[in-house]
Amino acid sequence: MFNYSRWTLPLAILVVIVAGLWALFTCLEGKKPSVRLGQDIAFIGTRTDLTLACSDTGQGLRTIQARILQKGQRRLVADLAFPERGLHHTNAVITIDPGALKLEEGNADLEITAVDYSLRKNCTTLSLPVTIDRTPPQIFPVSSSHYINPGGSCLTVYRLSESVAENGVLVDETFFPAYKVSEEETPLFAVLFALPPHQPGKNMKIGIVARDFAGNEMFSSIPHHIRVKKFRNDTMRIGKSFLENKMPEFRHLCPAVKEDASLRDLFVYVNETLRKKNLEEVIGICAQSRPQQLWEKPFLRMSNAATMATFGDKRTYVFEGKKISSSTHLGIDLASTVNAPIEASNSGIVVYCGNIGIYGNTVIIDHGLGLFSFYAHLSFISVEKGESVTRGQPIGKSGMSGLAGGDHLHFGIFVGKRFVNPQEWWDPHWIKDNITKKIDLAP
């Protein structure tokens, strides 16, 4: 018979030894913590927020310290202590304020040290060279005349005191990126920007913004004069035949609309919700533009065509005597013969050809520096994406695809993130005074 009492004490001793060895090796584990930054950093500006991603697979993190070493002096930036074991990962956000730390502009080293809870106090130090830069870039305006129409375009030209991470023009909260148009030691930057079509407020913020690699930002207001412009009001009467002919083709584009919804309700959804989605799609297509001017001469207007609707028209849609929806027309409708030839209004590169909801079959051409031309409701497209086209080259035929009641071309000009009035770009005098002179006369 097995004698349990004989083996009780040895087994207990063995258990104590194993537990002790486990505790000893656990507490004396030698694996070091992991330290990394949540973002790349080469510059530290007036105020820089950093995310420290630290982890430890053993006993957990004990402390995290961040210091700046400059000219032999270490300045403590952050000292984080974790009172309990078991914290295996943290994303700690610290703020570096060079002014408060009395750091000089120039080279320095950022040191981040993490210590774990083992008896060995394993530690890892990450050291990175950085540049302290507390001075925002300077902006030197070159163009001084900025007369802008509501719904119109404007060009501003300037130089900067240094290379920057981002620069352009802010119109309230809408950003228009800059393009470098010269390769001098202090290069020239040009920005095409635009105003919304309806009369902007007197307090509209328009200015050049430049942000350097350290995050320092400078804003310089652009002297400007916004002209007064009135837009037409147009009542569009929607008949049953139009809804019956047009709405079925939009069913698959509107999955949020119930199958049993009326054609009237489907039209309201198409005119409002789908229209907004389509505009966002156009903004996405035009987010990237060639960094050089591709156009030449004034833009071409469709030949032998009558103007059926103008830019900025405020449209009210009426069905069975009641207002059901509204919109703003963001192009010019031109009508000639059925399936009339459509030509590229200027030289550029085709960045889109396909269907865009309410616009139907559409071609978009990039003319560089954030300028695009837009051709909608086509019945046929004869160019391909990526193709270079010349001014006057055939690109398709007019039609009534999309939300169109008859055969015509919806022609648009797009600047940055906005449609603008195409009439300006048809006018050689406007282009010379507002675009060409500003670049050609720059010192």
DAPE-V176639 format. One record per residue. N is the residue number from 1. PHI is phi in whole degrees, -180 to 180 (none if undefined). Layout:
BEGIN
n=<N N>
phi=<PHI PHI>
END
This chain:
BEGIN
n=<1 2 3 4 5 6 7 8 9 10 11 12 13 14 15 16 17 18 19 20 21 22 23 24 25 26 27 28 29 30 31 32 33 34 35 36 37 38 39 40 41 42 43 44 45 46 47 48 49 50 51 52 53 54 55 56 57 58 59 60 61 62 63 64 65 66 67 68 69 70 71 72 73 74 75 76 77 78 79 80 81 82 83 84 85 86 87 88 89 90 91 92 93 94 95 96 97 98 99 100 101 102 103 104 105 106 107 108 109 110 111 112 113 114 115 116 117 118 119 120 121 122 123 124 125 126 127 128 129 130 131 132 133 134 135 136 137 138 139 140 141 142 143 144 145 146 147 148 149 150 151 152 153 154 155 156 157 158 159 160 161 162 163 164 165 166 167 168 169 170 171 172 173 174 175 176 177 178 179 180 181 182 183 184 185 186 187 188 189 190 191 192 193 194 195 196 197 198 199 200 201 202 203 204 205 206 207 208 209 210 211 212 213 214 215 216 217 218 219 220 221 222 223 224 225 226 227 228 229 230 231 232 233 234 235 236 237 238 239 240 241 242 243 244 245 246 247 248 249 250 251 252 253 254 255 256 257 258 259 260 261 262 263 264 265 266 267 268 269 270 271 272 273 274 275 276 277 278 279 280 281 282 283 284 285 286 287 288 289 290 291 292 293 294 295 296 297 298 299 300 301 302 303 304 305 306 307 308 309 310 311 312 313 314 315 316 317 318 319 320 321 322 323 324 325 326 327 328 329 330 331 332 333 334 335 336 337 338 339 340 341 342 343 344 345 346 347 348 349 350 351 352 353 354 355 356 357 358 359 360 361 362 363 364 365 366 367 368 369 370 371 372 373 374 375 376 377 378 379 380 381 382 383 384 385 386 387 388 389 390 391 392 393 394 395 396 397 398 399 400 401 402 403 404 405 406 407 408 409 410 411 412 413 414 415 416 417 418 419 420 421 422 423 424 425 426 427 428 429 430 431 432 433 434 435 436 437 438 439 440 441 442 443>
phi=<none -70 -95 -66 -64 -66 -99 -62 -65 -60 -65 -64 -64 -63 -62 -64 -64 -62 -63 -66 -63 -62 -63 -64 -69 -69 -71 -99 -56 -107 -76 -84 -65 -105 -131 -153 -95 -75 -152 -70 -143 -125 -127 -123 -97 -58 -150 -126 -97 -122 -104 -100 -98 -121 -149 -150 -89 -97 -76 105 -80 -102 -144 -133 -127 -124 -136 -113 -105 -145 52 81 -111 -103 -116 -75 -96 -151 -137 -107 -121 -116 -69 -124 -68 101 -82 -93 -156 -152 -111 -95 -100 -121 -116 -105 -117 -58 -65 -66 -86 58 -87 -89 -70 133 -76 -159 -128 -99 -118 -126 -122 -118 -121 -98 -95 -68 -63 -74 51 -57 -138 -130 -119 -103 -120 -133 -74 -136 -118 -84 -138 -107 -101 -69 -66 -95 -114 -116 -61 -109 -84 -120 -104 -135 -98 -126 -91 -55 77 -109 -105 -152 -120 -124 -130 -159 -122 -124 -78 -158 -69 -130 -79 -157 -156 170 -119 -104 -113 55 -102 -93 -101 -117 -71 -90 -129 -80 -113 -151 -117 -79 -61 -115 -64 -92 -114 -126 -133 -90 -133 -145 -107 -63 -67 -93 -43 -68 -70 -66 -96 -61 -89 -129 -168 -87 -124 -134 -124 -85 -71 -90 91 -70 -126 -126 -123 -127 -62 -97 -61 -153 -132 -96 -72 -95 -143 -103 -115 -75 -105 -132 -98 -107 -91 -98 -99 -62 -64 -63 -63 -68 -81 -99 -66 -55 -73 -98 -55 -71 -89 -128 -64 -75 -88 -63 -59 -91 -65 -71 -62 -63 -66 -64 -62 -60 -63 -62 -70 -107 -72 -67 -59 -64 -62 -65 -64 -62 -65 -64 -58 -65 -63 -95 -69 -117 -130 -63 -80 -136 -72 -105 -83 -145 63 -65 -75 -85 -96 -53 -74 54 -122 -90 -83 -100 -156 -111 -70 85 -56 -91 -101 -116 -99 -120 -129 53 82 -122 -69 -120 -168 -153 -165 -114 -79 -108 -163 -123 -90 -123 -128 -132 -91 -64 56 -70 -65 -113 -115 -63 -72 -166 -72 174 -126 -69 -108 -158 -148 167 -97 -128 43 -65 -87 65 -68 -133 -121 -124 -117 -88 -107 87 60 84 -110 -133 -113 -136 -129 -123 70 -69 -94 -153 -119 -114 -124 -123 -60 91 -79 -83 -123 -109 -57 92 -73 -62 -126 167 -132 -66 -167 -140 -72 77 -88 -122 -91 -160 -69 -168 -107 -94 -106 -135 -120 -120 -125 64 -127 -140 -75 -128 -71 -64 -58 -61 -80 -87 -96 -62 -69 -64 -63 -65 -75 -105 -122 -61 -61 -65 -84 -67 -92 -67 -69>
END
